[in-house]
Amino acid sequence: MSGKFVLGIGAANVDVHGRSRASVVMRDSNPGHLRTSVGGVTRNVLENLSRLGVSARMVSAVGDDVYGEMIRRDSEAAGLDMSGLITVPAESSSCYISMLDAHGDMLVAMSDMGILRHITPEVVDGRAELIREAAAVVCDPCLPVETVARIIERAGDTPVFLDPVSTAYARAVAPVVDGLFLIKPNRMELAVLSGVETDTDDGLIEACGELLARGVRRVAVSLGERGCYYADREGTRAFRALRPLTEMANANGAGDAFMAGLVYGHVKGLSAEETLDRALAAGIVAIRSEMTINPEMSEESLARALKEFGN
């Protein structure tokens, strides 16, 4: 991938995480610890990639507010090229708020990604050459579905990676996923995308086969402590896992780190098994930090996690 870069088109926002100090009492005020950091599905993937030594460029939209300044400043400090960031006057930047329990697992979250409506198909058209020059494109369904469709259309031979994020977003992007290189759903999102029940392993395998038959090149299903299931059009089928981490600092960044590991493995030309192991290791590194992105994410930290949690 000498001289090449990964391009991200999608969410860049500020994350506000609250972690309870004890068992959460719903519909009441809970004492806890609050932390604010930059986030956003696509932006998070790119920051992880940057920390893994991969050149990363971002296209997103922010408001002319304090959060917008924070997103640009902190992302550039982490090594991202933010020259493609669009500032929209009189708009509020995207924000994501989550409540974590005393163990660091998420109870509930809320997001406001309305500003991403300004990333239109025409914006994508204006960056068509940049998309074709990239080693890979990462996007997310917080974008308008017509924008995701235009990214896939303009990508040509450039592989496009997407995390469905939620069942609601999965339902929105289901009509356009056929042109994706890789999609990373969980079980529930996979069921929505494929129309196949995924409560059993047989159903999960059938659902992945359905997506591959429709044109998706690779499917990586996140399975929590069980690791992941992977299938591709070259015939690889595998359940893969590392030993689980017993205590999480913050579970929010695991999925984005896992996706970064998948993109990293592709641009580095690694085998499916090597890619999955690094993606799983990246997830472990992520949840060891209270921050959305672990500042210690690196190729060396992946190697240490593989040594500590490998089978």
C-alpha positions as MATLAB code, in Angstrom:
seq = 'MSGKFVLGIGAANVDVHGRSRASVVMRDSNPGHLRTSVGGVTRNVLENLSRLGVSARMVSAVGDDVYGEMIRRDSEAAGLDMSGLITVPAESSSCYISMLDAHGDMLVAMSDMGILRHITPEVVDGRAELIREAAAVVCDPCLPVETVARIIERAGDTPVFLDPVSTAYARAVAPVVDGLFLIKPNRMELAVLSGVETDTDDGLIEACGELLARGVRRVAVSLGERGCYYADREGTRAFRALRPLTEMANANGAGDAFMAGLVYGHVKGLSAEETLDRALAAGIVAIRSEMTINPEMSEESLARALKEFGN';
ca = [
       0.000    0.000    0.000;
       3.015    2.244   -0.451;
       1.933    5.872   -0.853;
      -1.766    4.993   -0.606;
      -4.375    5.981    1.940;
      -7.724    4.918    3.339;
     -10.566    7.374    2.788;
     -13.396    7.710    5.300;
     -16.749    9.278    4.375;
     -19.174    9.437    7.259;
     -19.739   10.325   10.882;
     -17.357   12.514   12.883;
     -18.778   13.650   16.201;
     -18.201   14.239   19.887;
     -18.886   11.343   22.282;
     -20.104   11.896   25.825;
     -19.812    8.738   27.951;
     -21.200    8.351   31.451;
     -20.122    5.318   33.505;
     -22.054    4.545   36.680;
     -20.176    3.958   39.929;
     -22.749    1.377   41.069;
     -25.807   -0.486   39.781;
     -27.820    1.870   37.571;
     -31.218    3.001   38.793;
     -33.362    3.784   35.757;
     -35.298    7.079   35.618;
     -33.080    8.523   38.340;
     -29.835   10.462   38.637;
     -26.850    8.125   39.047;
     -23.438    9.117   40.400;
     -20.755    8.297   37.910;
     -17.829    9.432   35.809;
     -18.337   11.531   32.651;
     -15.846   11.763   29.814;
     -15.933   13.656   26.504;
     -13.897   12.665   23.438;
     -14.091   12.822   19.649;
     -15.864    9.930   17.946;
     -18.079    8.962   15.033;
     -18.170    5.511   13.423;
     -16.069    6.270   10.356;
     -13.829    8.771   12.127;
     -13.104    6.215   14.858;
     -12.120    3.585   12.308;
      -9.765    6.064   10.636;
      -8.133    7.131   13.904;
      -7.468    3.511   14.796;
      -5.976    3.002   11.332;
      -3.814    6.096   11.715;
      -2.499    4.790   15.037;
      -1.758    1.499   13.257;
       0.416    3.358   10.760;
      -2.050    3.644    7.863;
      -2.507    7.025    6.150;
      -6.129    8.151    6.637;
      -8.218   10.973    5.125;
     -11.667   12.056    6.328;
     -14.708   13.553    4.604;
     -17.495   14.646    6.966;
     -19.525   17.661    8.072;
     -19.392   19.657   11.313;
     -21.027   22.812   12.598;
     -19.246   26.095   13.255;
     -19.292   25.361   16.992;
     -17.025   24.233   19.817;
     -17.639   20.547   19.051;
     -16.707   21.096   15.407;
     -13.430   22.717   16.436;
     -12.757   19.829   18.824;
     -13.412   17.215   16.129;
     -10.985   18.877   13.715;
      -8.274   19.603   16.292;
      -8.240   16.237   18.040;
      -8.519   14.267   14.790;
      -5.581   16.119   13.244;
      -3.596   15.571   16.445;
      -4.206   11.815   16.008;
      -2.763   11.946   12.490;
      -5.897   12.186   10.327;
      -6.022   14.377    7.222;
      -9.143   16.493    7.926;
      -8.856   18.767    4.883;
     -12.065   17.193    3.538;
     -14.100   18.348    6.535;
     -17.052   20.575    5.568;
     -18.089   23.285    8.046;
     -21.802   24.135    7.890;
     -22.717   27.551    9.350;
     -25.531   27.721   11.937;
     -25.620   23.930   12.329;
     -24.749   21.815   15.385;
     -22.009   19.210   15.097;
     -22.915   15.556   15.543;
     -23.025   14.231   19.108;
     -23.339   10.756   20.647;
     -24.257   10.217   24.307;
     -24.053    6.840   26.046;
     -24.678    5.474   29.524;
     -22.415    2.641   30.691;
     -23.029    0.360   33.644;
     -20.492   -0.210   36.423;
     -18.803   -2.926   34.293;
     -18.307   -0.627   31.298;
     -21.027   -2.171   29.128;
     -23.533    0.091   27.369;
     -27.071    0.401   28.742;
     -28.503    3.035   26.410;
     -27.286    5.638   23.931;
     -28.602    8.494   21.798;
     -27.130   10.152   18.730;
     -27.780   13.281   16.674;
     -26.242   12.870   13.216;
     -28.515   15.276   11.354;
     -25.678   17.364    9.968;
     -24.580   14.449    7.790;
     -27.449   15.234    5.418;
     -24.996   17.783    4.004;
     -22.798   14.933    2.725;
     -24.864   14.571   -0.430;
     -24.314   12.481   -3.577;
     -23.013   15.672   -5.192;
     -20.329   15.948   -2.495;
     -19.314   12.384   -3.347;
     -19.239   13.223   -7.068;
     -16.808   16.042   -6.319;
     -14.457   13.529   -4.677;
     -14.773   10.723   -7.215;
     -11.079   10.832   -8.150;
     -10.045   10.732   -4.480;
     -12.287    7.694   -3.946;
     -10.735    5.843   -6.884;
      -7.209    6.647   -5.666;
      -7.829    5.239   -2.168;
      -6.681    1.792   -1.048;
     -10.107    1.405    0.594;
     -13.141    3.507    1.489;
     -14.853    3.299    4.884;
     -18.383    4.675    5.214;
     -21.337    4.296    7.561;
     -25.142    4.387    7.363;
     -25.410    7.614    9.347;
     -25.089    9.100    5.849;
     -28.178    9.443    3.656;
     -28.731    6.121    1.869;
     -28.471    7.808   -1.527;
     -25.002    9.034   -0.515;
     -23.907    5.506    0.425;
     -25.196    4.297   -2.945;
     -23.220    6.996   -4.757;
     -20.024    6.079   -2.844;
     -20.411    2.472   -3.995;
     -21.095    3.630   -7.552;
     -18.081    5.947   -7.677;
     -15.715    3.483   -5.997;
     -15.253    1.257   -9.048;
     -12.480   -1.180   -8.076;
     -11.851    0.538   -4.725;
     -13.186   -1.731   -1.930;
     -15.904   -0.176    0.243;
     -16.273   -1.217    3.915;
     -19.415   -0.515    5.978;
     -20.621   -1.190    9.538;
     -24.460   -1.228    9.686;
     -24.285    0.221   13.254;
     -27.861   -0.703   14.270;
     -30.903   -2.621   13.055;
     -32.617    0.638   12.101;
     -29.672    1.749    9.968;
     -29.272   -1.790    8.578;
     -32.861   -1.642    7.365;
     -32.150    1.694    5.664;
     -29.033    0.546    3.779;
     -30.192   -3.014    2.984;
     -31.149   -2.091   -0.634;
     -27.629   -0.865   -1.481;
     -25.293   -3.309    0.288;
     -24.836   -5.590   -2.720;
     -21.936   -3.510   -4.014;
     -19.965   -3.534   -0.761;
     -16.590   -5.228   -0.454;
     -17.071   -5.949    3.265;
     -19.901   -5.510    5.736;
     -19.567   -5.972    9.506;
     -22.950   -6.642   11.144;
     -23.858   -8.235   14.454;
     -26.417  -11.068   14.533;
     -29.465   -8.790   14.638;
     -28.207   -6.508   11.864;
     -27.327   -9.555    9.749;
     -30.900  -10.842   10.070;
     -32.273   -7.501    8.854;
     -29.846   -7.343    5.924;
     -30.330  -10.924    4.767;
     -33.943  -11.655    5.659;
     -32.747  -14.867    7.356;
     -33.161  -15.678   11.060;
     -29.761  -15.713   12.776;
     -30.572  -17.097   16.233;
     -28.628  -20.299   15.457;
     -25.213  -20.861   13.906;
     -26.838  -22.558   10.907;
     -29.013  -19.503   10.392;
     -26.023  -17.190   10.752;
     -24.072  -19.161    8.140;
     -27.068  -19.177    5.785;
     -27.561  -15.422    6.212;
     -23.927  -14.712    5.335;
     -24.279  -16.937    2.281;
     -27.296  -14.897    1.212;
     -25.316  -11.643    1.340;
     -22.417  -13.186   -0.566;
     -24.807  -14.450   -3.224;
     -26.167  -10.929   -3.622;
     -22.716   -9.497   -4.349;
     -21.041   -8.654   -1.032;
     -17.448   -9.924   -1.152;
     -16.799  -10.443    2.579;
     -18.969  -10.636    5.705;
     -17.536  -10.410    9.236;
     -20.164  -10.912   11.955;
     -19.251   -9.640   15.425;
     -20.313  -12.101   18.148;
     -19.189  -10.406   21.370;
     -17.182  -12.669   23.669;
     -17.467  -15.461   21.106;
     -15.398  -13.449   18.629;
     -16.683  -13.408   15.077;
     -17.859  -15.430   12.111;
     -16.299  -14.708    8.722;
     -17.270  -15.715    5.203;
     -16.041  -14.569    1.791;
     -16.695  -15.284   -1.873;
     -13.373  -17.119   -2.147;
     -14.836  -19.890    0.022;
     -13.362  -19.133    3.446;
     -15.762  -19.861    6.322;
     -14.581  -19.583    9.931;
     -15.578  -18.889   13.497;
     -12.661  -17.031   15.082;
     -12.064  -15.856   18.652;
      -9.408  -14.818   21.127;
      -9.779  -15.379   24.854;
     -12.198  -12.715   26.167;
     -11.161   -9.837   28.398;
     -12.812  -10.207   31.809;
     -13.131   -6.503   32.688;
     -13.903   -3.697   30.234;
     -13.077   -0.033   30.733;
     -15.407    1.052   27.893;
     -17.116   -1.240   25.381;
     -18.073    1.579   22.974;
     -14.934    1.551   20.843;
     -14.632   -2.211   20.284;
     -16.658   -2.434   17.065;
     -14.867    0.461   15.391;
     -11.468   -0.983   16.357;
     -12.524   -4.393   15.004;
     -13.493   -2.776   11.689;
     -10.165   -0.929   11.598;
      -8.406   -4.271   11.998;
     -10.352   -5.675    9.046;
      -9.396   -2.708    6.856;
      -5.791   -2.893    8.113;
      -5.540   -6.565    7.163;
      -6.876   -5.867    3.680;
      -4.552   -2.968    2.853;
      -1.572   -4.894    4.273;
      -2.404   -7.947    2.160;
      -2.835  -10.302    5.127;
      -4.645  -13.647    4.975;
      -8.207  -13.936    6.271;
      -6.999  -15.634    9.471;
      -4.296  -13.026   10.117;
      -6.764  -10.220    9.438;
      -9.383  -11.610   11.828;
      -6.839  -12.138   14.600;
      -5.650   -8.545   14.318;
      -9.214   -7.241   14.179;
     -10.110   -9.184   17.335;
      -6.907   -7.986   19.027;
      -7.776   -4.391   18.104;
     -11.140   -4.835   19.821;
      -9.402   -6.012   22.998;
      -6.982   -3.078   22.932;
      -9.937   -0.701   22.488;
     -12.000   -1.859   25.469;
      -9.034   -1.583   27.811;
      -9.269    2.222   27.571;
     -11.909    4.585   28.965;
     -11.500    6.613   25.792;
     -13.430    5.740   22.626;
     -10.053    5.276   20.920;
      -7.263    3.791   23.001;
      -4.305    6.197   22.606;
      -2.021    3.151   22.908;
      -3.468    1.517   19.763;
      -0.514    0.456   17.593;
       0.887   -2.510   15.706;
       2.896   -3.309   18.832;
      -0.214   -3.285   21.046;
      -1.934   -5.711   18.642;
       1.039   -8.043   18.853;
       0.944   -7.930   22.658;
      -2.801   -8.603   22.743;
      -2.388  -11.562   20.387;
       0.347  -12.971   22.594;
      -1.741  -12.494   25.773;
      -5.158  -13.601   24.469;
      -4.295  -15.872   21.546;
      -5.321  -19.512   21.629;
];
